[in-house]
Amino acid sequence: MLQLNIHKAKTHLSRYLPALEHGETIILCKRNVPIAEIRPLPKTPTQPRPLGLAADRGVELLPEFFEPLPVELLAAFNGAVD
């Protein structure tokens, strides 16, 4: 954890970005009193989430799963059916 006063952070922020990328947290201080925390964002996944996570348990997504819902069913979801 790094502690920086506002002036030093404004002047040299680009110096501390690599540390942030590696998970370091920066405590931002005003006259040596902590006022804020700067921390890295969580890493975003590089691959899309796979469909069929339960495939090993015999669950299979059929092509019909991706077809549009019938109009009557959509109307029921929207409250248009009595």
Helices and strands as residue ranges (DSSP letters): E 2-5, H 6-21, E 26-30, E 33-38, G 55-57, G 63-66, H 71-77
